[in-house]
C-alpha cells in the first residue's frame, strides 16, 4: 500500500497559513500533519480540479486525458459527457465512466441535460427526463450537467423542469449555461435551482449571477477565454469562484491545465489563498467530491511544487499513489475500444452549390470572434458567380456547411462566415458542438467536398485540404476522440492546425472555433444541419435577406 512521509511547507488553504510540516500517508490516507522546526524545501498543497470540462474536446478518452493532466497537478475533473452523449446516448456516457475507471484519477461525470441541445438540429441520440432520472440514480453520476436550454428554464418547459426536479430529488447540484443572461432573468434562472455558470463573458453579467446566488466558474479554454474579464471577481467573491477549461484541445493540454490559471491569477496580484481555494477547495465543497483537501483523514490527493510563484509541479499524488513526477506521467496507457454512430455517405461538389438569381444580394453572415463562443450577425453583399453564391476571399466571406452524420443521403446546410481567413482550400471536422455533425469551411466547393469525404471515409475526425493534398486525423471514438496517447494526438493535431493556418487562417485555434459554429444555444448566428439559425430569436433564418 501507499505508506510514506513527506516533509514540505504545508499550504493550509482554509486557515490561510503556510508552515513546515511532516505529512504522514498510510493506505492512501493522510493520517497526520505535524508542524516541524526542521528546514524543508518545496510546498505541499491540494491537487487542482477542473470544475467543468468536456473530456471529449481534448480528443482523448478519459484514461489518456488523465495520463496527460496529472503532469500539471490536476487530480480531478467535473466532467460533462455531453458530447459523446449527443452521438451515442446513455451508452456513450457509460463508455466514459468505464474507461475512466481504468486509471488512478478522479473523474466526476454529470448527466447531460440537453441531448439534443435543441430541436433545431439532428443528434445521434435523445436523453429525456426519464433517461436523466436513470442517470442520476447511478452513483457514478454526480450532478445534472449544464442546463443550456435556459429559455426552457425561464418559460418552465415541462421536460426541462422535470430534469431539474430529478436532480433535486437525487440531491445532486445543477450546473448552468446561460451566456448573456442578466438582471431578472438571471434571478429566475437561479431560482429554478441552477447553481453555477461558466459562460459569463462580461463581469457585469457574472455579478448579476452572483447576486442571484450562483457560483461563477472562470473559464479559459482553447476557444472561449474569459479569464482576464472575470479574474477581478477575486477581489469581491473568492468563496464563489472556481476554474475550468470547458474545452481544451490536445496541443494545449500537453502544455498546461488549471495550473496555468492559478499561476496567472497569483502573478496578477490576487491573494494566493483565494486563488488556491478556487482551484483546489471550492469544487470539492460545491459538488461534494471525495477529493482530498490535505486535511487529516482525507484521501492523499496532493501535489508538490517548487514555490508558489512558478508553481512547477514536482509530483502529483492521487490516493497516495504517485502519478506524475517532474513532467513525466506515471499512469500507464490502457487499451481503448471504439464506439461510434456514423452513417453519412459521400458527397459531390454540386451538393455544396448555393443557387442565387439575385444580383448584388444582401446576405446574413456569421462573424466568428476569436476567443469567444458567441458570434455576431453581419449583413453584407454576397458574391455571385454563374447564378451561385460563392466564397469571397477578398472580404473574408467563406462558405460554411453542416451535414447530418447520422442519416445517409441528407441535404447539405449552407451559410457564410467571416474571420476564418482562408485564401484557398477547406477545413472539416466531426467535432461540431453540440450534435457533432460534419462541419466544414472553405473557399472552393471541390475543396469542401474533399474535406467532408475524407471524414466520411474514416467515420469521423478532422481534415484539411490544400489543393490535392488531403490530411485527415481520424477520431474513431464517436468521431470525437482518438485511441492514441496525449503526446501523439497533440502532435498530429498540431500538424493539421499548422496546415489550417498555412491556408490563411489567423484564428488562434481554427478547428476549435469551427467546432462551435454549430452551437445553436449560444447567439447570435449559427448553422445546424437543418439550416441557418438566429440564436437571439431562437428560430431559423435565411442566408439571403428579404
N, C-alpha and C positions, 0 to 999 in steps of 0.2 A: 504493500500500500504506500501512499504518498506521505511519508513521515520525515520531516526535516525542520530546520530552524533557519530563519533569515534575520540578519541584523541590518537595519537601514533606518533612515529618517522616516518616521511614521507620519503620514499625512492624514490627520484626523479631520475630515471634512465637516461633520456635524458640530464638533467643538471648535472648529476654526483654529487648529493648532498643529504644530509640527515639532516632533521631538525624537531623539534617538530611541530605538526600541528593539527588543528581541521578540520576534513573532514566531510562535511555535505552531506547526501544522501537523496534524495527525489524522490519518484516514481521510484526507481531503477537506478537513475542517480546521478552522483557526481555533486552537484550544487555549491560547494565551497570548496576550500583548502586554509586555512589561517594559516600562521605561528603563533606560540604562545610562550610566555615565561613560560608557565606552565610546570611543571615537568610531563613527560609522560613515560609510560612503553611500551615495545614491539615496533614492527615495522609493518607498513602497506606498502605493495608492490603489484604490479600486480600479478594476478594468473599465474601459469605455463601452458605452452602449449606444447603438444606432437606434433612435426611438421611432423611426419609421423608414422602412426600406422595402423595395421590391427586389428581392434577390435576383429575380429573372433578368433585371436590367443590367446586371453585371455580366450577362451571358454565361454565367457559371451556375451549375447546380449547387445546392446548399453546401454539400461537403467540400467542393472546390472553393466556394466563397469563403468558408471558414478557414481553410488552409492558407488563403491569401490574407484575410483580415486580421488574423491573430498577430501577424508581424507588426501591425500598427497599434497593438494594445487593445483591440476590440475583443470582448469576451462574450457579447450577447447582441442580439438584434430583435427588435419588434418588427416582425416581417408580415407584410400583406401579400399573400399569394394570388393577388387579383389577376395578374397577367396570365398565368397558366390556367387559372380557373375560367377565364374567358375563352380559352382554347379547348380545355379538356374537362371542365366542370369539377365536381367534387373529387373524382379520381385524380385530377391534377393536383388538388390541394393535398390529398393523401400521399401523392408521389413526393411532394416537397417534404412532408413530415417524415416519411420513411427514409429518404436519403439523408436528411439532417441528423438522424439518429446514428449514423454510421461513424460520426466523428465527435471528438471531445470539444463541443462548442454549444452555447446555449441559444437556440432559436426559439422564438415565441411567436407562433403563427396566429393570424386572425382569420375570422370568417369573412370572406369577401362580400361586401354588402350590395354591390352593384354589378351583377353579372346577368345580362349585359348592363353597361353603364347607362344606356338609354335605349329606347325602342326605335331609334333612328339609324341603326346600323345592324349588321349581321354578325353575331358572335357564334362561337362554336358550342356554347352551352348556355343554359339558364339555371340560376340558383334562386328559387323563390323563397318565400318566408318559411315554408316547411323545411326546405333544404338548409336554410340558415339555422333554424332551430336544431336540426340534426347535427350540424357542425358545432354549434355552441355547447351541445351536450358532450362533445368529445373533450376529454381532459387535455388533449394536445392543442386545443384552440383556446386562446387567452382573452380575446376581445372581438368586438364587431369592427371590422376594418372600415376605413374611410367612407363615410356616407356622402358620396359625390352627388347624389340626387338631392341637392339642397332645395330646389323648388318643391320636390316631393315632401320634404320636411315642412317647409313653410306652408304648404297647402294641405298638409295632413293626408297625403296619399295613403290609402289603406294598406297596401303592401309594404311601403316604406315604414310606416308606423308599426306594423306587425314585426318587422325585423328588429326595430329598436326595442320593442316590448320583449322580444325573445332574449335580447342581450340583458335587459334589466332583470328578467326572470332568472337568468343564469348567473346573475351577479357579476357580469363582466362589462368593462367600460366600452364606450362607443367613440370611435375616432371620427373626426370631422374632415371635411374637404369643401371649403366654400370660398373660393377666390373672389375677393372684392366685396364680400358681404359686410354691411356696416349697420350702425345705429339699431333701430328697432328690429330689423331683420336678423341681425346678429344675436340680439337678445332672444328672439323667438326660436332661432335655430338651437341655441344653447339650452333653452328651456325644455326642448324636446328630449334632452338627455345627452347631447353631444358634448364631449369633454375636452377635445383638443382640436387644433387646426395647424396644418403645416403649409398652407397655401398663401399666407399673407405676403403681399408684395409691396405693401406700404405700412409704415409704422403706425399711422393713424388707424388703419384697419385692424392691426394687431391690438391696439389699445382698446378699441371697441369690443373686441372679442374677449380680452382680458377682463374688461368691465362686466361682460356678460357671464363671467365665471369660467371661461375656457382657459386651458393652458396652451401656450404657443410653442411649437416645435420649429426651431430655426433651421431652415433648410439650405444646404449648399451641396448641390449635386452636379452631375455632368451637364445638365441642361438648365435647370432652374437654380438661380443663385440669389438668395435673399439675405445672406449673412450681413453684408455691410449696412443694409437698410434696417435690419432688426436688432443687431447686436447692442445698440444703445438701451434696449429694454433691460439689460443687466443693471442699469442704474436704479431702476424702479421696481422690477418684478422678478428678481433672480429665482425666487422659490417656485415660479410658474413657467420656467423655461426648460426646454430640452433641445438636443441637437439631432439632426437627421441628415441623411444623404438623399433619401427618396429614391433616386435613380442614379446609379454610379456605374459608368462603363468600365470595362476591364482594364483599359490602359491607365485610367486614373486610380482604380482600386489598388493596383500594384504599387502605386506611389504613396498613397496616404488614405486615411479614412477620417474618423471622428477626431483623431489626434491632431490633425491639421487645424480643425476649427478651434480646439482648445488652445493650441499654441497661438493662433491668430488673435483670439479674444484676450488672452493674457498679455500678448505683445502690445495690444491696443490700449492697455491700461486698466482693463476691468479686473475686479477683485478675483484673485486666484481661487479662493474657496467657493465663490459664487459660480465661477465657470466650471470648476470640477464637480460641483453639485449638479449642474445641468447635465454634464456628460456621464456621471457615474451613479448618482443617487436618485435624482428626480424620476427617471423612468422606472426604477425599482419600486418606488413609493406609489407612483401613479397606477401602474399596471399590476402591482402585487407580485413582482417577479421573484423567483427563488434564485437570485443572483447575490453573491456576497458583496457587502459594502465595507469589509475589512474590520468587522466587529468580532469579538469573541463569540464563538458559536456559529458564525457564518461559514458558508462554503468558501473555500480558499480560491476565490476568483480575484486576481490582482495582477498588477504589473510592477515592474521595477524600471525606473527611469534614472537617467544620469543627473538631471536637475529639473526644476520647474519652469525653466525658460525655453530650453531647446527641446525638452521632452523626448529625447531619444530613448526609445523603448529597448531596454537591455534584455528583458524576458517577460513573457506572458504566461500566467498560470490559470488553469480552469479546473475547479475541484481538486486543487493541489497538484495537478499534473502540468509539468512544463510543456507548453505547446508551441512556443517560439523563443528563439534566443539570438540576439544580435543580428536581426534582419533575416534569419532563416526560420522557416516554418518547420515544426517537428511533427505536424499532422501528416499521416500517410495518406496517399491517394487511394480511393476506393473505386471498385467497378461501378460503371454508370450504365443503366439500361434506358433506352429511349421510350418516350411516349409522345404521340403526336395526333393531329387531326388536320389533315390537309388533302383537299380534293380538287384544287384548281387545275385547269388544263391550259395548254399552250395558247398564246395569243398571236395575232398577226398585227403588223404595223397599222393597218387600216382600222383596227379596233380602237385606236387611240385618237382618231381624227375627230375634230370638233367642227361640224359644219357651221357656216355663218354666211348668209347672203346679204348682210348689212354692211355698208361702207362706214368705216371710221366709228365702230360701235363703242359705247361706254361699257366697261366690264368691271365686275367685282373681283378684287384681287386680295388674297391672303397676304398680309405683311408679317413675315416671321421676325421675331425680335430675339437677338442673341442673348442668351442667359435668362430667357423668360418662357413660360408655357403659354401665356396669353398671346394673342395676335391682334393686329389691327385690321380693319376693313378699309381697303382703299378703292376708290373709283377712279379709273384711268382709261385711256384709249387702248383698245385692243388692236393687235397687228393681224391683218387679214391677208392671206395669200391663197389664190385659187379657190375662193369661197370657203376658206378654212381659217379658224383662229389658230395662230401658231405662237411659239415662244418668241419673245422679243429680247434678245440678249443685250441690245444696246441700252435698254431701260431696265434690264434685270427682271423681266417678267417671264417666268418659265412655266411650262406645263407641269401639272401635278396630277397623278392618278391614284385611285384606290380600287382594288379588285377583291371581291369576295373570295377568300381562300377555301371556304367550307363547302361550296356548291359548284359543281362543274358547269362550264359554259354560261357564265353570267356576264352581264353588261359591265363596261368599264365606266366608273365615275370619274369625271374630269373637272379640273379647275385651273387657276393660275396663281402663282405665288411669287413674292418678291423677297429678295435678300439672300437667296442661295448662291447667286453669283456665277453659276456655271456658264462657261463660254461654249462648251460642246459636251456631248456625252450624257450620261444619266447615272443616278443612284437609285437603288431599290432596297427594300427591307420588309421582312415579315414581323419586325418589331414595330407595331403601329398601334399605339395605345388608343382605346383600351381593348378593342376586339381583335387586334393583331391580324388584320387582313393585309394583303400586299399593298405597300405604299411606295410610290416612286416619283422622282422629279427629274426632269431632263430637258434637253433642247430639241432633239430630233425624235420623231415618233419611232424611227428604226432603233435608236439607242435605247429608248424607254422600253421597247418591246424586248430587246435582248436582255436588259437588266431584269425584267419581270420573268422571262422564260428561264433565266439562269436559276432563279429562286424556285420556280416550279419544278425544275429538274431535280433539285436537291431537297425539295419539300420543306423549304424554309431556311432563312439565313439573311445575309446582307450581300449586296453585289455592287459593282461599279463597272461602267462601260466607257471605254475611251476608244472610239473607232471600232476596230475589230478585236481590240484587247478587252476580254471579259474576265473579271476576277470575282470569285464568289467565296464567301466564308459560310460553310454550312452550319446550321444550328439544329441538330437532329432532335433535340428535346423540345417538342412543341413549337418548333420554329423560333424559339426564344433563347435556348441555352445550348452550349457546346458540351461535348462529352470529354473535353480536354482539360488540362490543368490551367490555372490562372495565368502563369507566365506565357504559356503557348498561345492562349486566347488573346492576351494583351498584345503580343507581338503581331499576331495575324490581324487583329482589329486595327492596330496602328498602321499597318501597311495599307489597308483599304482606306483608312482615314486620310493618309498621305495622298493616295490616288484621288480621292474626292477633292482635296484642296488643290491638287495639280490641275483639275478641271476648271478651277477659278473660284471655288467657294472660299469666302473669307470668314465663315462661321467658325467659332471655336470648336464645336462638336457637331458637324453637319448631320451625321447619322442620328445622333440623339435628338437634335432639333427636328429632323424629318419624322422621327417616331411619334412626336406629339402633335403633328399637324392633322391627325385624325381624331384627336381627343375632344369630342364634342362638348363635354361638360365644362370646358374652360374657354371663355369667349376670346375674340369676337367671331372670327370666321374660321371654320374648319371644313374638312372634306371627309365624308364617310363613303362606304361602298354604295350607298343609296343616293348620294348627291351632296351638293354644297349646302352647308348648314350654318345658319346665323345663330351663334350661341347666345347672343344678347336677347334675341326674341324667342329662342328655342323653337325654331322652325326652319324648314328648307327654304332656300332661295335660289336664284338663277345666276349663272355667270354673266350673261348679257343683261344689262339694266334696261328695264322697260318692256 
